[in-house]
């Protein structure tokens, strides 16, 4: 059997099990098993697949057919042009969150050597992405989960400006220096939303997904607790869930924040809410 034949077989198998993007996923799994990317398939796809490669591809395809996350199978995923290690116990970086990075970078324009918090940092993708564009910044990446923190430590190795902190964000405020910007992609799914999750998402850590108070718990607590940590003209920016922006805007306005604003993601959804002290 050739590599291309194995790829086509994987596509059909994944499609039969209802995988949403079988061609893309099969190409990723073939590359993981054989080293041959989709772009190289026309040139190298006629090579025979070895028994070891076939065994690995079958195992990966079977797992993906069960809706196990592709990102966990590959062990890494791209975010903001960077590659991050991922696996069970850490939230998978998503394109929507790049809007939070872009918003944060805009809010930092004109500020030299900024101090930034990344609260609920998870894999560290936000902290690393910001640091990649602002090497003059110091970014404190705060995460409570030991499982997530192990990935965070791997993912920030190339960014000395990122300072990892294994802590509860609601206890870390007194240990952090004053900052210019707070970024946070906190848990924000309600109990009702948790019951409707796609199968793939159920493999991700619930601690990184679910929040009390109908998904608003972290916004309420951070809004009140962290104002004192911001320097004059300091800013805050949250990622928010679908149709949550008005509720989060209301929380910030109630707590006395100024210049409250929402920013749309690539799909036109108001994904980030920002404000200033």
VENSUL-V315628 format. One record per residue. N is the residue number from 1. RES is the residue in three letters. PHI is phi in whole degrees, 0 to 359 (NA if undefined). D_CENTER is the distance of its C-alpha to the mean C-alpha in whole Angstrom. Layout:
# VENSUL-V315628
n->N res->RES phi->PHI d_center->D_CENTER
n->N res->RES phi->PHI d_center->D_CENTER
This chain:
# VENSUL-V315628
n->1 res->UNK phi->NA d_center->37
n->2 res->UNK phi->275 d_center->36
n->3 res->UNK phi->296 d_center->32
n->4 res->UNK phi->295 d_center->32
n->5 res->UNK phi->297 d_center->34
n->6 res->UNK phi->296 d_center->31
n->7 res->UNK phi->298 d_center->29
n->8 res->UNK phi->297 d_center->31
n->9 res->UNK phi->295 d_center->31
n->10 res->UNK phi->294 d_center->27
n->11 res->UNK phi->301 d_center->27
n->12 res->UNK phi->298 d_center->30
n->13 res->UNK phi->296 d_center->29
n->14 res->UNK phi->294 d_center->25
n->15 res->UNK phi->297 d_center->26
n->16 res->UNK phi->297 d_center->29
n->17 res->UNK phi->264 d_center->26
n->18 res->UNK phi->79 d_center->25
n->19 res->UNK phi->290 d_center->21
n->20 res->UNK phi->295 d_center->20
n->21 res->UNK phi->233 d_center->20
n->22 res->UNK phi->297 d_center->22
n->23 res->UNK phi->294 d_center->23
n->24 res->UNK phi->296 d_center->20
n->25 res->UNK phi->296 d_center->19
n->26 res->UNK phi->298 d_center->23
n->27 res->UNK phi->298 d_center->22
n->28 res->UNK phi->295 d_center->19
n->29 res->UNK phi->288 d_center->21
n->30 res->UNK phi->296 d_center->24
n->31 res->UNK phi->296 d_center->23
n->32 res->UNK phi->296 d_center->22
n->33 res->UNK phi->274 d_center->25
n->34 res->UNK phi->240 d_center->27
n->35 res->UNK phi->86 d_center->26
n->36 res->UNK phi->264 d_center->27
n->37 res->UNK phi->279 d_center->24
n->38 res->UNK phi->299 d_center->25
n->39 res->UNK phi->294 d_center->26
n->40 res->UNK phi->266 d_center->29
n->41 res->UNK phi->301 d_center->30
n->42 res->UNK phi->301 d_center->33
n->43 res->UNK phi->270 d_center->34
n->44 res->UNK phi->246 d_center->33
n->45 res->UNK phi->292 d_center->33
n->46 res->UNK phi->276 d_center->37
n->47 res->UNK phi->291 d_center->36
n->48 res->UNK phi->290 d_center->37
n->49 res->UNK phi->276 d_center->34
n->50 res->UNK phi->284 d_center->35
n->51 res->UNK phi->304 d_center->35
n->52 res->UNK phi->293 d_center->33
n->53 res->UNK phi->294 d_center->30
n->54 res->UNK phi->296 d_center->31
n->55 res->UNK phi->297 d_center->31
n->56 res->UNK phi->293 d_center->27
n->57 res->UNK phi->297 d_center->26
n->58 res->UNK phi->299 d_center->28
n->59 res->UNK phi->296 d_center->26
n->60 res->UNK phi->294 d_center->23
n->61 res->UNK phi->294 d_center->24
n->62 res->UNK phi->300 d_center->25
n->63 res->UNK phi->293 d_center->22
n->64 res->UNK phi->293 d_center->20
n->65 res->UNK phi->298 d_center->23
n->66 res->UNK phi->277 d_center->22
n->67 res->UNK phi->71 d_center->19
n->68 res->UNK phi->291 d_center->17
n->69 res->UNK phi->303 d_center->14
n->70 res->UNK phi->303 d_center->14
n->71 res->UNK phi->299 d_center->11
n->72 res->UNK phi->291 d_center->13
n->73 res->UNK phi->296 d_center->16
n->74 res->UNK phi->281 d_center->16
n->75 res->UNK phi->82 d_center->14
n->76 res->UNK phi->199 d_center->12
n->77 res->UNK phi->204 d_center->10
n->78 res->UNK phi->270 d_center->10
n->79 res->UNK phi->210 d_center->8
n->80 res->UNK phi->54 d_center->10
n->81 res->UNK phi->78 d_center->13
n->82 res->UNK phi->243 d_center->12
n->83 res->UNK phi->255 d_center->12
n->84 res->UNK phi->240 d_center->10
n->85 res->UNK phi->287 d_center->11
n->86 res->UNK phi->220 d_center->10
n->87 res->UNK phi->180 d_center->12
n->88 res->UNK phi->306 d_center->13
n->89 res->UNK phi->104 d_center->13
n->90 res->UNK phi->227 d_center->9
n->91 res->UNK phi->293 d_center->6
n->92 res->UNK phi->282 d_center->5
n->93 res->UNK phi->299 d_center->2
n->94 res->UNK phi->234 d_center->5
n->95 res->UNK phi->303 d_center->8
n->96 res->UNK phi->305 d_center->8
n->97 res->UNK phi->288 d_center->6
n->98 res->UNK phi->298 d_center->8
n->99 res->UNK phi->296 d_center->11
n->100 res->UNK phi->294 d_center->10
n->101 res->UNK phi->298 d_center->11
n->102 res->UNK phi->299 d_center->14
n->103 res->UNK phi->297 d_center->15
n->104 res->UNK phi->300 d_center->15
n->105 res->UNK phi->296 d_center->17
n->106 res->UNK phi->295 d_center->19
n->107 res->UNK phi->294 d_center->20
n->108 res->UNK phi->271 d_center->21
n->109 res->UNK phi->302 d_center->23
n->110 res->UNK phi->89 d_center->27
n->111 res->UNK phi->252 d_center->25
n->112 res->UNK phi->271 d_center->26
n->113 res->UNK phi->49 d_center->25
n->114 res->UNK phi->288 d_center->22
n->115 res->UNK phi->253 d_center->21
n->116 res->UNK phi->230 d_center->17
n->117 res->UNK phi->253 d_center->16
n->118 res->UNK phi->244 d_center->12
n->119 res->UNK phi->272 d_center->13
n->120 res->UNK phi->63 d_center->11
n->121 res->UNK phi->289 d_center->9
n->122 res->UNK phi->61 d_center->7
n->123 res->UNK phi->287 d_center->7
n->124 res->UNK phi->84 d_center->8
n->125 res->UNK phi->294 d_center->6
n->126 res->UNK phi->293 d_center->7
n->127 res->UNK phi->301 d_center->11
n->128 res->UNK phi->293 d_center->11
n->129 res->UNK phi->296 d_center->11
n->130 res->UNK phi->295 d_center->13
n->131 res->UNK phi->297 d_center->15
n->132 res->UNK phi->294 d_center->16
n->133 res->UNK phi->262 d_center->17
n->134 res->UNK phi->230 d_center->19
n->135 res->UNK phi->296 d_center->21
n->136 res->UNK phi->276 d_center->23
n->137 res->UNK phi->272 d_center->20
n->138 res->UNK phi->248 d_center->20
n->139 res->UNK phi->241 d_center->16
n->140 res->UNK phi->268 d_center->16
n->141 res->UNK phi->262 d_center->13
n->142 res->UNK phi->254 d_center->14
n->143 res->UNK phi->215 d_center->13
n->144 res->UNK phi->269 d_center->16
n->145 res->UNK phi->279 d_center->15
n->146 res->UNK phi->296 d_center->17
n->147 res->UNK phi->298 d_center->15
n->148 res->UNK phi->295 d_center->11
n->149 res->UNK phi->298 d_center->13
n->150 res->UNK phi->295 d_center->15
n->151 res->UNK phi->287 d_center->12
n->152 res->UNK phi->305 d_center->11
n->153 res->UNK phi->299 d_center->15
n->154 res->UNK phi->294 d_center->15
n->155 res->UNK phi->282 d_center->12
n->156 res->UNK phi->256 d_center->14
n->157 res->UNK phi->304 d_center->17
n->158 res->UNK phi->276 d_center->18
n->159 res->UNK phi->231 d_center->17
n->160 res->UNK phi->297 d_center->20
n->161 res->UNK phi->285 d_center->19
n->162 res->UNK phi->269 d_center->16
n->163 res->UNK phi->251 d_center->18
n->164 res->UNK phi->286 d_center->16
n->165 res->UNK phi->215 d_center->18
n->166 res->UNK phi->275 d_center->18
n->167 res->UNK phi->194 d_center->19
n->168 res->UNK phi->284 d_center->19
n->169 res->UNK phi->298 d_center->18
n->170 res->UNK phi->275 d_center->21
n->171 res->UNK phi->241 d_center->23
n->172 res->UNK phi->280 d_center->21
n->173 res->UNK phi->302 d_center->23
n->174 res->UNK phi->282 d_center->26
n->175 res->UNK phi->262 d_center->25
n->176 res->UNK phi->257 d_center->23
n->177 res->UNK phi->284 d_center->25
n->178 res->UNK phi->304 d_center->25
n->179 res->UNK phi->227 d_center->22
n->180 res->UNK phi->265 d_center->22
n->181 res->UNK phi->210 d_center->19
n->182 res->UNK phi->246 d_center->16
n->183 res->UNK phi->244 d_center->13
n->184 res->UNK phi->204 d_center->11
n->185 res->UNK phi->245 d_center->8
n->186 res->UNK phi->278 d_center->10
n->187 res->UNK phi->302 d_center->11
n->188 res->UNK phi->214 d_center->13
n->189 res->UNK phi->270 d_center->15
n->190 res->UNK phi->280 d_center->18
n->191 res->UNK phi->300 d_center->21
n->192 res->UNK phi->296 d_center->22
n->193 res->UNK phi->292 d_center->18
n->194 res->UNK phi->297 d_center->18
n->195 res->UNK phi->286 d_center->21
n->196 res->UNK phi->252 d_center->20
n->197 res->UNK phi->296 d_center->17
n->198 res->UNK phi->299 d_center->17
n->199 res->UNK phi->304 d_center->18
n->200 res->UNK phi->303 d_center->15
n->201 res->UNK phi->289 d_center->12
n->202 res->UNK phi->294 d_center->15
n->203 res->UNK phi->280 d_center->15
n->204 res->UNK phi->278 d_center->11
n->205 res->UNK phi->295 d_center->12
n->206 res->UNK phi->297 d_center->14
n->207 res->UNK phi->298 d_center->14
n->208 res->UNK phi->266 d_center->10
n->209 res->UNK phi->246 d_center->11
n->210 res->UNK phi->270 d_center->15
n->211 res->UNK phi->224 d_center->17
n->212 res->UNK phi->288 d_center->20
n->213 res->UNK phi->57 d_center->22
n->214 res->UNK phi->58 d_center->21
n->215 res->UNK phi->91 d_center->18
n->216 res->UNK phi->255 d_center->19
n->217 res->UNK phi->307 d_center->19
n->218 res->UNK phi->292 d_center->17
n->219 res->UNK phi->298 d_center->18
n->220 res->UNK phi->296 d_center->21
n->221 res->UNK phi->288 d_center->21
n->222 res->UNK phi->295 d_center->19
n->223 res->UNK phi->305 d_center->21
n->224 res->UNK phi->280 d_center->25
n->225 res->UNK phi->280 d_center->24
n->226 res->UNK phi->255 d_center->22
n->227 res->UNK phi->302 d_center->25
n->228 res->UNK phi->294 d_center->27
n->229 res->UNK phi->276 d_center->25
n->230 res->UNK phi->273 d_center->24
n->231 res->UNK phi->286 d_center->27
n->232 res->UNK phi->307 d_center->29
n->233 res->UNK phi->66 d_center->27
n->234 res->UNK phi->292 d_center->24
n->235 res->UNK phi->232 d_center->21
n->236 res->UNK phi->226 d_center->18
n->237 res->UNK phi->215 d_center->15
n->238 res->UNK phi->247 d_center->13
n->239 res->UNK phi->280 d_center->11
n->240 res->UNK phi->230 d_center->13
n->241 res->UNK phi->281 d_center->13
n->242 res->UNK phi->302 d_center->16
n->243 res->UNK phi->64 d_center->19
n->244 res->UNK phi->268 d_center->18
n->245 res->UNK phi->300 d_center->19
n->246 res->UNK phi->293 d_center->22
n->247 res->UNK phi->294 d_center->22
n->248 res->UNK phi->290 d_center->20
n->249 res->UNK phi->303 d_center->22
n->250 res->UNK phi->297 d_center->25
n->251 res->UNK phi->298 d_center->24
n->252 res->UNK phi->295 d_center->23
n->253 res->UNK phi->296 d_center->27
n->254 res->UNK phi->300 d_center->28
n->255 res->UNK phi->272 d_center->27
n->256 res->UNK phi->91 d_center->29
n->257 res->UNK phi->288 d_center->26
n->258 res->UNK phi->245 d_center->27
n->259 res->UNK phi->51 d_center->26
n->260 res->UNK phi->288 d_center->24
n->261 res->UNK phi->210 d_center->22
n->262 res->UNK phi->244 d_center->19
n->263 res->UNK phi->236 d_center->18
n->264 res->UNK phi->277 d_center->17
n->265 res->UNK phi->271 d_center->14
n->266 res->UNK phi->295 d_center->15
n->267 res->UNK phi->262 d_center->17
n->268 res->UNK phi->82 d_center->19
n->269 res->UNK phi->268 d_center->17
n->270 res->UNK phi->290 d_center->17
n->271 res->UNK phi->254 d_center->13
n->272 res->UNK phi->233 d_center->14
n->273 res->UNK phi->245 d_center->17
n->274 res->UNK phi->234 d_center->18
n->275 res->UNK phi->198 d_center->22
n->276 res->UNK phi->232 d_center->24
n->277 res->UNK phi->284 d_center->26
